[in-house]
Amino acid sequence: MDQGVEPAIPRGPARFPDYIFLLRPMILVPVWTFYLLGAWHGGRLSSAPLPRGTFLAGLVSFTALLGAIYILNQITDRETDRKGGKLFLLSHSIISSRAAALEAALLVSLAIAIGILFMPIAFNIVLLLGLLLGLAYSVEPVRLKRRPGLDVLANAAGNGVLNTLAGWTAVGAPLEGLSVLAPYPLAVASVHLTTTLADMEGDSACGLRTSGVALGPRKGIALAVALMAAAVAAASAVHNRPAFYASLLSIPIFLLPARSSKRENFASSVLLPAKAATLIFSVTAGFLFPLYIPALAFVVLGTRLYYRNRFGMVYPGLR
């Protein structure tokens, strides 16, 4: 998180907005982005008009599921986040673990209920796989987050595969032609790897061996660049123009942290490619779904106002 000053941790009971921002709207952005991209690709293969009802219901359902998974991840990472000075709502006990677990359970119930009532079977299979993957990522004894390589693969499978498949199945697209989605898990793997590099000091101090800890700055950045380059190649091979241009524009930004790999500010500089690539892919989705751009602006503005008023800090930002 960008902070010009130390955050002011509030005292007293949690407020209603705290429970909304416990879902971490800013990292839900990739969920929405890849859902939209999957729906757009699927819609191109379907002869029928975009089914707005299931399209929107699927978006709400998958948002609820991923919001619950992000809450679960914060519950299991409370100690790591406290030492790292981030994600204050749970790590600093503004919201209790019990209340957070209840919110996560309600969100999962909502996601499943929408899926059963309104969505096709294929979407519900994707929803179930997303829930299982989310549990495997955060919960012992599997806890893929602490397993180098598997942590990146899990995120690639979640945001890059299941998110796009959720959009694809929500619009009733046929299973043929799924290869067009191949670039997205590679791009997601590249972005997630940079986030593990940004967190490697705190994770290492807590005994959490992520891909960032295992690889270190130089190898980690090199692999992230290679993965994004592979996304460009895959996009070209399957004639996926949105992924091709978004990945191609992202590559130069991934080269910037290499010059800071031995500096103290590496953790902040390595987040720039992750944020910039997320922005590039989101704007790309916005060209395909124009209403997505003002929706993103609303989320960013609301998040900045919340963190400024609640913690006296600037978040989100590009630094």
C-alpha positions, -999 to 999 in steps of 0.1 A, spaced: 0 0 0 12 35 -7 17 55 24 32 89 28 28 86 66 23 58 90 -13 47 90 -35 58 118 -50 26 131 -85 35 144 -99 23 177 -134 12 185 -159 -11 168 -159 -19 131 -181 2 109 -202 -10 80 -178 2 53 -150 -19 69 -169 -50 60 -172 -39 24 -135 -31 21 -126 -64 38 -134 -79 4 -105 -59 -10 -122 -43 -40 -89 -33 -56 -78 -70 -60 -113 -78 -72 -105 -57 -102 -86 -86 -119 -116 -108 -112 -139 -85 -130 -115 -78 -158 -109 -115 -167 -145 -123 -162 -154 -96 -188 -127 -108 -212 -139 -144 -209 -175 -132 -216 -164 -112 -246 -145 -140 -262 -174 -165 -254 -199 -140 -268 -181 -138 -301 -185 -176 -306 -222 -175 -297 -248 -166 -323 -273 -153 -297 -271 -118 -282 -253 -114 -249 -276 -128 -222 -275 -99 -197 -294 -117 -170 -269 -146 -166 -240 -123 -175 -247 -100 -145 -258 -128 -122 -225 -147 -129 -205 -115 -122 -222 -111 -88 -218 -147 -79 -181 -149 -88 -174 -116 -71 -191 -129 -39 -170 -161 -41 -137 -144 -46 -145 -118 -19 -150 -147 5 -117 -163 -6 -98 -131 -1 -113 -128 34 -102 -163 42 -67 -155 30 -66 -125 53 -77 -147 83 -49 -172 77 -24 -144 71 -32 -123 101 2 -126 117 21 -121 85 1 -90 76 5 -76 111 43 -79 109 42 -64 74 20 -35 85 -8 -41 59 -44 -52 56 -52 -36 90 -88 -46 93 -80 -81 104 -43 -79 113 -51 -51 138 -83 -67 150 -106 -39 138 -128 -68 126 -126 -101 145 -117 -133 128 -150 -147 138 -169 -119 122 -148 -121 91 -154 -159 89 -192 -153 92 -190 -127 63 -171 -152 42 -196 -179 48 -225 -156 39 -207 -146 7 -201 -183 -3 -237 -190 4 -248 -161 -18 -225 -172 -46 -238 -208 -46 -274 -197 -43 -271 -174 -74 -253 -202 -92 -280 -228 -85 -310 -205 -92 -298 -186 -123 -267 -201 -139 -260 -230 -162 -243 -262 -149 -210 -253 -165 -208 -221 -145 -215 -239 -113 -187 -264 -120 -164 -234 -124 -177 -219 -92 -171 -251 -73 -135 -254 -87 -129 -218 -77 -140 -225 -41 -118 -256 -38 -88 -238 -53 -93 -209 -29 -94 -232 1 -63 -251 -11 -44 -218 -15 -50 -205 20 -58 -234 43 -35 -260 59 -23 -287 53 -23 -279 15 -18 -241 17 -4 -236 -18 5 -200 -9 36 -213 9 47 -237 -18 70 -221 -44 58 -225 -80 24 -239 -69 15 -204 -55 19 -189 -89 2 -218 -107 -27 -215 -83 -32 -178 -91 -28 -184 -128 -54 -211 -126 -78 -189 -105 -76 -155 -121 -63 -166 -155 -84 -197 -161 -114 -199 -138 -122 -162 -140 -123 -162 -178 -142 -195 -178 -168 -180 -155 -175 -153 -180 -173 -177 -209 -199 -201 -193 -221 -173 -180 -229 -162 -216 -235 -198 -227 -206 -201 -250 -197 -235 -265 -167 -253 -252 -151 -252 -286 -126 -224 -291 -114 -223 -255 -78 -221 -267 -83 -183 -273 -81 -179 -235 -45 -194 -233 -26 -160 -229 -45 -150 -198 -31 -175 -172 5 -166 -184 -1 -129 -179 -17 -135 -145 13 -157 -135 36 -129 -144 17 -104 -124 13 -126 -93 50 -135 -93 59 -98 -90 36 -94 -60 54 -123 -43 87 -105 -50 73 -74 -33 63 -94 -2 94 -116 0 111 -99 30 80 -101 51 71 -136 40 106 -148 46 106 -133 81 75 -152 89 89 -185 75 66 -183 44 85 -197 14 68 -183 -17 80 -181 -52 94 -147 -46 114 -159 -16 126 -190 -35 137 -171 -66 149 -138 -53 148 -104 -72 169 -112 -103 155 -146 -112 120 -135 -102 120 -105 -125 135 -125 -153 108 -152 -150 80 -126 -148 92 -109 -180 95 -144 -197 59 -152 -186 45 -120 -200 65 -125 -232 50 -160 -234 15 -144 -230 23 -123 -261 34 -154 -281 3 -173 -270 -20 -144 -279 -4 -142 -313 -8 -180 -318 -45 -181 -310 -53 -147 -326 -63 -130 -293 -59 -93 -301 -69 -79 -267 -44 -102 -249 -17 -95 -275 -17 -58 -272 -22 -57 -234 6 -82 -228 29 -64 -253 23 -30 -236 30 -45 -202 65 -60 -210 85 -28 -209 72 -19 -175 83 -53 -162 119 -44 -171 120 -14 -148 124 -31 -114 155 -50 -127 175 -18 -122 163 -16 -86 169 -53 -77 196 -44 -51 181 -13 -38 160 -8 -7 130 4 -27 128 -28 -47 96 -39 -29 78 -8 -40 93 -6 -75 84 -42 -83 47 -35 -76 46 -10 -104 45 -36 -132 18 -56 -114 -3 -25 -110 4 -12 -145 -4 -45 -161 -36 -48 -142 -45 -13 -153 -37 -21 -190 -57 -53 -190 -86 -36 -173 -86 -7 -197 -86 -33 -225 -117 -48 -210 -131 -13 -208 -128 -9 -245 -149 -40 -250 -174 -31 -222 -174 8 -220 -194 9 -188 -165 -9 -170 -143 22 -172 -166 45 -150 -172 15 -127 -135 11 -122 -131 49 -116 -159 47 -89 -141 18 -72 -107 35 -72 -122 68 -59 -142 51 -32 -112 31 -21 -90 62 -19 -116 81 1 -121 52 25 -84 47 32 -78 84 35 -106 89 60 -102 56 79 -64 53 80 -50 86 69 -31 71 40 -31 71 2 -42 39 -14 -43 28 -42 -15 44 -60 12 35 -85 42 36 -62 
